[in-house]
Amino acid sequence: MSQIATDAKRIVIGLGKTGYSCVRYLVAQGYSVAVMDSNPTPKLASQLQAAFPQVTCHFGGYDPTALLSAQEIIVSPGVPIATPEIAAAMKQGIPVIGDIDLFARAYQGQIVAITGSNGKSTVTELVGAMATAAGVKAAVGGNIGVPVLDLLDQDYELVVLELSSFQLETCHELKGHVATVLNVSEDHMDRYDDLQHYLTAKHRIFKHAAVIVANRQDVMTQPLIGTGSELSWYSLDELLLKGFCAPLEGNGLRTIHYNKRAWISQSELRIKGSHNVSNAMAALALGLAVGLDEAPMLAALKVFPGLDHRCQWVATHVGVDYINDSKATNVGAALAAIEGLHIKGRRNLVLIAGGVGKDADFSALASVAEKSCKHVILMGQASDELASILRGVPQSIVHSMDDAVAVATKVASAGDTVLLAPACASFDMFDGFDHRGRMFATAVEALL
């Protein structure tokens, strides 16, 4: 990377993994850099000061005077741009960006940009696997994996980015890319004013996109206004003459078609549930948009195992499947898992749900749970609220994951599925969704 000598002051807000990568990149470019963090003792402070002693640090708050003197402010995703000191700088015309814009300025290859309330990690990893199978030097990053700026150290032909709404808030310069919004459902309502505010943040991904991949049946995945971009469609239930579709067949399975030609049966996929058929079609459409061939994409799709804690099969015990979807931290993700694993005409699911509600509206769960769940097992801070909303379904309230699995084992019968799909964050009882998922898997494995 070339050195650019300049006296311009760049201020990085937030010293986490992303903030550290921004400092590293900016220093390498020759910029004068300062760092601020509201935490008086960020975990990476000592490492930063040892590696970059020339970088000015201000911990325990944000210095408004310094922010107003910055030429550019780079905000980490976890810091809201509505923070008063940042908002004041923006009002004075100070540019506020994120690491994605720094990356977009420097990267010359193709970019696939993926967002959505649910499924974005699965689709991101799947497109990356498809590209690798096609012989393309590709990497995934953004909201998963390594910080995106670290990808500039390698000469990648294609970068597949998972982008959160937080990252998109500060994204202005992502252009010439293929983009998709997989779905939008209530999430992070503790950060956004309402669903429309959240939707607007997600749709920032469409700005400057050359190709937009959208779900024909979901208007919230489609651009709100004309963008001049090419549109590529997919649909789970609608039979499309052009694009990807996978209507339900008489055997209860789906076959993915492209332009009316059959490509792959649901039975050939290792990832389970109709929502993952939709994810597979989105990935195929994104791959086609960047020039990947059919054969390597389908080969990658057939062996793709899915991601940890995302509708992940744990075990089958006395005819009961145990599925870990701990990453279902919002209502939309839980609904996708429930509807994807429900057997029509049966209450075949035992649902384990609950945790930190994040001010979400759980009411959409009621009708779906009543037709698909024989029992719901509730835990965590939101358990009483969920119990009231799901009062039409037999239920239990428990206080540990071991107890949840024990109850599930008693009420489930052969042919049923015990599904951990919490619809909530995990931090009331666990270190994160991955810890919650591991505790579920451990409790299930103790049955075997």
NORCORUR-V759652 format. One record per residue. RES is the residue in one small letter. SS is DSSP state (alpha for helix, beta for strand, coil for the rest). OMEGA is omega in whole degrees, 0 to 359 (NA if undefined). D_FIRST is the distance of its C-alpha to the first C-alpha in Angstrom with 2 decimals. Layout:
((RES	SS	OMEGA	D_FIRST) (RES	SS	OMEGA	D_FIRST))
This chain:
((m	coil	185	0.00) (s	coil	176	3.78) (q	coil	177	6.62) (i	coil	182	9.36) (a	coil	181	12.62) (t	coil	176	15.14) (d	coil	183	18.24) (a	coil	180	18.08) (k	beta	173	19.25) (r	beta	178	17.89) (i	beta	179	20.41) (v	beta	179	19.83) (i	beta	179	23.20) (g	coil	182	23.98) (l	coil	168	22.79) (g	coil	181	23.00) (k	alpha	180	20.58) (t	alpha	180	18.85) (g	alpha	179	18.92) (y	alpha	180	17.48) (s	alpha	178	14.44) (c	alpha	178	14.05) (v	alpha	181	14.42) (r	alpha	182	11.87) (y	alpha	184	9.17) (l	alpha	177	10.67) (v	alpha	179	11.08) (a	alpha	178	7.50) (q	coil	177	7.23) (g	coil	180	10.38) (y	coil	169	12.98) (s	beta	191	16.44) (v	beta	170	17.19) (a	beta	181	20.56) (v	beta	174	21.81) (m	beta	176	25.23) (d	beta	180	27.22) (s	coil	178	30.91) (n	coil	180	31.45) (p	coil	183	32.56) (t	coil	178	31.20) (p	coil	183	28.16) (k	coil	185	27.71) (l	coil	185	24.13) (a	alpha	182	25.05) (s	alpha	179	25.63) (q	alpha	180	22.49) (l	alpha	185	20.40) (q	alpha	177	22.33) (a	alpha	183	22.06) (a	alpha	185	18.29) (f	coil	184	17.59) (p	coil	180	20.81) (q	coil	183	19.59) (v	coil	178	19.46) (t	beta	182	22.83) (c	beta	175	24.63) (h	beta	184	27.62) (f	beta	180	29.36) (g	coil	180	32.64) (g	beta	181	32.16) (y	coil	181	30.28) (d	coil	185	30.72) (p	alpha	180	31.74) (t	alpha	179	31.63) (a	alpha	180	28.02) (l	alpha	181	27.08) (l	alpha	178	28.89) (s	alpha	182	26.91) (a	coil	172	23.45) (q	coil	179	21.43) (e	beta	178	20.16) (i	beta	179	21.27) (i	beta	188	19.40) (v	beta	175	22.26) (s	coil	186	22.35) (p	coil	183	24.58) (g	coil	182	27.45) (v	coil	181	28.04) (p	coil	177	30.18) (i	coil	175	29.24) (a	coil	175	33.01) (t	coil	190	32.76) (p	alpha	182	34.72) (e	alpha	179	32.21) (i	alpha	179	29.43) (a	alpha	179	31.97) (a	alpha	178	33.11) (a	alpha	178	29.65) (m	alpha	180	29.29) (k	alpha	179	32.76) (q	coil	175	31.68) (g	coil	177	28.91) (i	coil	179	25.94) (p	beta	177	23.32) (v	beta	184	23.18) (i	beta	175	20.54) (g	coil	182	19.25) (d	alpha	181	16.20) (i	alpha	178	16.98) (d	alpha	176	16.40) (l	alpha	179	12.96) (f	alpha	184	12.23) (a	alpha	179	14.24) (r	alpha	188	12.45) (a	alpha	189	9.15) (y	coil	184	10.98) (q	coil	182	12.85) (g	coil	179	15.33) (q	beta	178	18.70) (i	beta	167	19.44) (v	beta	183	22.79) (a	beta	188	23.62) (i	beta	171	26.64) (t	beta	183	28.74) (g	coil	176	32.38) (s	coil	185	34.65) (n	coil	173	35.22) (g	coil	187	33.90) (k	alpha	178	30.26) (s	alpha	179	29.03) (t	alpha	182	31.38) (v	alpha	179	30.34) (t	alpha	180	26.60) (e	alpha	181	27.06) (l	alpha	177	29.53) (v	alpha	176	27.33) (g	alpha	179	24.62) (a	alpha	178	27.41) (m	alpha	180	28.68) (a	alpha	179	25.40) (t	alpha	178	25.11) (a	alpha	180	28.77) (a	coil	178	28.09) (g	coil	179	25.58) (v	coil	176	22.52) (k	coil	189	19.34) (a	beta	177	19.34) (a	beta	173	18.60) (v	beta	180	20.37) (g	beta	183	19.28) (g	beta	181	19.90) (n	coil	177	23.28) (i	coil	176	23.57) (g	coil	183	21.71) (v	coil	174	18.36) (p	coil	190	16.72) (v	alpha	181	14.99) (l	alpha	178	11.59) (d	alpha	179	11.70) (l	alpha	180	12.05) (l	alpha	180	8.49) (d	alpha	180	8.20) (q	coil	183	10.74) (d	coil	182	11.46) (y	coil	176	14.32) (e	coil	185	16.72) (l	beta	174	18.34) (v	beta	179	17.82) (v	beta	187	21.12) (l	beta	165	21.12) (e	beta	184	24.11) (l	coil	176	24.40) (s	coil	176	27.03) (s	alpha	179	28.95) (f	alpha	178	27.44) (q	alpha	183	23.88) (l	alpha	178	25.25) (e	alpha	184	26.88) (t	coil	183	23.60) (c	coil	182	22.13) (h	coil	194	22.31) (e	coil	177	19.55) (l	coil	185	19.71) (k	coil	179	20.95) (g	coil	187	21.76) (h	coil	172	22.46) (v	beta	188	25.54) (a	beta	174	27.02) (t	beta	165	30.02) (v	beta	186	32.08) (l	coil	183	34.13) (n	coil	175	36.75) (v	coil	173	37.43) (s	coil	185	39.91) (e	coil	174	40.53) (d	coil	178	37.91) (h	coil	179	36.56) (m	coil	171	39.58) (d	coil	179	39.25) (r	coil	183	36.14) (y	coil	182	37.25) (d	coil	182	40.43) (d	coil	182	41.58) (l	alpha	180	40.63) (q	alpha	177	39.90) (h	alpha	178	37.36) (y	alpha	179	35.63) (l	alpha	180	35.91) (t	alpha	177	34.35) (a	alpha	179	31.26) (k	alpha	186	31.01) (h	alpha	174	31.50) (r	alpha	180	28.47) (i	alpha	184	26.67) (f	alpha	184	28.58) (k	coil	178	27.14) (h	coil	182	25.51) (a	coil	175	26.19) (a	coil	179	27.08) (v	beta	176	29.29) (i	beta	175	31.04) (v	beta	186	32.75) (a	beta	178	35.79) (n	beta	183	38.94) (r	coil	184	41.97) (q	coil	185	44.16) (d	coil	184	42.02) (v	alpha	182	41.72) (m	alpha	175	39.26) (t	alpha	185	36.63) (q	coil	180	37.14) (p	coil	181	35.67) (l	coil	177	38.01) (i	coil	179	37.73) (g	coil	182	36.88) (t	coil	187	33.19) (g	coil	181	33.46) (s	coil	171	31.71) (e	beta	180	33.25) (l	beta	176	35.11) (s	beta	190	35.43) (w	beta	165	38.27) (y	beta	182	39.45) (s	beta	181	42.60) (l	coil	189	44.24) (d	coil	180	47.86) (e	coil	179	48.07) (l	coil	182	48.62) (l	coil	175	46.08) (l	coil	178	46.70) (k	coil	182	43.03) (g	coil	181	40.29) (f	beta	175	40.47) (c	beta	182	43.51) (a	coil	180	45.38) (p	coil	179	48.87) (l	beta	180	51.01) (e	coil	185	53.39) (g	coil	180	56.88) (n	coil	180	55.76) (g	coil	179	53.70) (l	coil	180	50.38) (r	beta	171	47.92) (t	beta	179	46.48) (i	beta	177	43.25) (h	beta	171	43.90) (y	beta	183	41.65) (n	coil	176	43.48) (k	coil	180	46.76) (r	beta	181	45.86) (a	beta	179	45.79) (w	beta	185	42.50) (i	beta	179	42.92) (s	beta	175	45.51) (q	alpha	181	44.88) (s	alpha	180	46.71) (e	alpha	182	43.88) (l	coil	174	41.31) (r	coil	176	40.71) (i	coil	191	39.65) (k	coil	175	42.83) (g	coil	181	44.23) (s	alpha	178	44.39) (h	alpha	177	41.44) (n	alpha	170	39.32) (v	alpha	177	40.76) (s	alpha	177	39.39) (n	alpha	179	35.97) (a	alpha	179	36.14) (m	alpha	178	36.97) (a	alpha	180	34.09) (a	alpha	179	31.68) (l	alpha	179	33.36) (a	alpha	178	33.15) (l	alpha	179	29.44) (g	alpha	178	28.92) (l	alpha	184	31.07) (a	alpha	177	29.17) (v	coil	170	25.95) (g	coil	178	28.03) (l	coil	181	28.90) (d	coil	183	32.28) (e	alpha	189	35.30) (a	alpha	180	36.09) (p	alpha	177	32.90) (m	alpha	180	32.74) (l	alpha	177	36.36) (a	alpha	179	35.90) (a	alpha	181	33.15) (l	alpha	182	35.36) (k	alpha	183	38.35) (v	alpha	183	36.72) (f	coil	187	34.60) (p	coil	188	36.27) (g	coil	184	35.07) (l	coil	178	33.38) (d	coil	174	34.92) (h	coil	178	37.17) (r	coil	185	37.10) (c	coil	184	40.54) (q	beta	176	40.26) (w	beta	180	43.48) (v	beta	182	44.57) (a	beta	168	48.03) (t	beta	183	51.36) (h	beta	184	54.35) (v	coil	175	57.95) (g	coil	181	56.73) (v	beta	175	54.46) (d	beta	177	50.73) (y	beta	186	48.49) (i	beta	181	45.24) (n	beta	174	42.45) (d	coil	182	40.72) (s	coil	179	39.82) (k	coil	176	36.68) (a	coil	186	39.23) (t	coil	176	38.75) (n	coil	185	40.19) (v	alpha	182	43.28) (g	alpha	179	41.66) (a	alpha	179	40.12) (a	alpha	178	43.48) (l	alpha	180	45.32) (a	alpha	180	43.10) (a	alpha	181	43.82) (i	alpha	182	47.53) (e	alpha	180	48.04) (g	alpha	184	46.06) (l	alpha	179	48.18) (h	coil	173	51.50) (i	coil	185	54.23) (k	coil	178	56.16) (g	coil	181	59.65) (r	coil	167	59.06) (r	coil	189	58.02) (n	coil	185	56.02) (l	beta	166	53.43) (v	beta	188	53.61) (l	beta	171	50.87) (i	beta	186	49.35) (a	beta	175	47.78) (g	coil	183	47.16) (g	coil	178	44.94) (v	beta	189	43.37) (g	coil	179	44.16) (k	coil	178	41.53) (d	coil	182	44.26) (a	coil	173	44.30) (d	coil	184	47.31) (f	coil	190	48.65) (s	coil	181	51.52) (a	alpha	180	49.99) (l	alpha	191	50.37) (a	alpha	186	54.15) (s	alpha	180	55.29) (v	alpha	180	52.80) (a	alpha	182	53.75) (e	alpha	181	57.45) (k	alpha	187	57.35) (s	alpha	187	54.97) (c	beta	174	55.40) (k	beta	180	58.51) (h	beta	173	57.33) (v	beta	181	54.53) (i	beta	191	53.58) (l	beta	182	52.08) (m	coil	173	50.36) (g	coil	187	48.46) (q	coil	185	48.60) (a	coil	188	49.09) (s	alpha	181	51.88) (d	alpha	178	54.78) (e	alpha	178	53.21) (l	alpha	179	52.46) (a	alpha	179	55.96) (s	alpha	182	57.49) (i	alpha	182	55.45) (l	coil	184	56.05) (r	coil	179	59.71) (g	coil	181	60.77) (v	coil	174	59.33) (p	coil	189	60.76) (q	beta	175	58.51) (s	beta	173	57.95) (i	beta	183	56.06) (v	coil	185	54.62) (h	coil	176	52.78) (s	coil	179	50.66) (m	alpha	177	48.86) (d	alpha	179	51.42) (d	alpha	180	54.19) (a	alpha	180	52.46) (v	alpha	178	52.27) (a	alpha	179	55.83) (v	alpha	180	57.17) (a	alpha	180	55.24) (t	alpha	181	56.77) (k	alpha	187	60.24) (v	alpha	181	59.98) (a	coil	177	58.05) (s	coil	178	59.98) (a	coil	183	59.14) (g	coil	178	57.15) (d	coil	175	55.51) (t	beta	171	51.88) (v	beta	188	50.89) (l	beta	169	47.74) (l	beta	178	45.58) (a	coil	197	44.10) (p	coil	185	44.23) (a	coil	186	43.28) (c	coil	169	42.19) (a	beta	193	39.54) (s	coil	197	40.28) (f	coil	174	39.84) (d	coil	185	43.58) (m	coil	188	44.29) (f	coil	180	41.06) (d	coil	181	37.59) (g	coil	181	36.07) (f	alpha	181	36.82) (d	alpha	175	35.73) (h	alpha	178	38.18) (r	alpha	180	40.85) (g	alpha	179	40.30) (r	alpha	178	40.50) (m	alpha	175	43.72) (f	alpha	181	45.16) (a	alpha	179	44.34) (t	alpha	180	45.85) (a	alpha	179	48.99) (v	alpha	181	49.35) (e	alpha	178	48.87) (a	coil	178	51.63) (l	coil	193	53.99) (l	coil	NA	53.54))
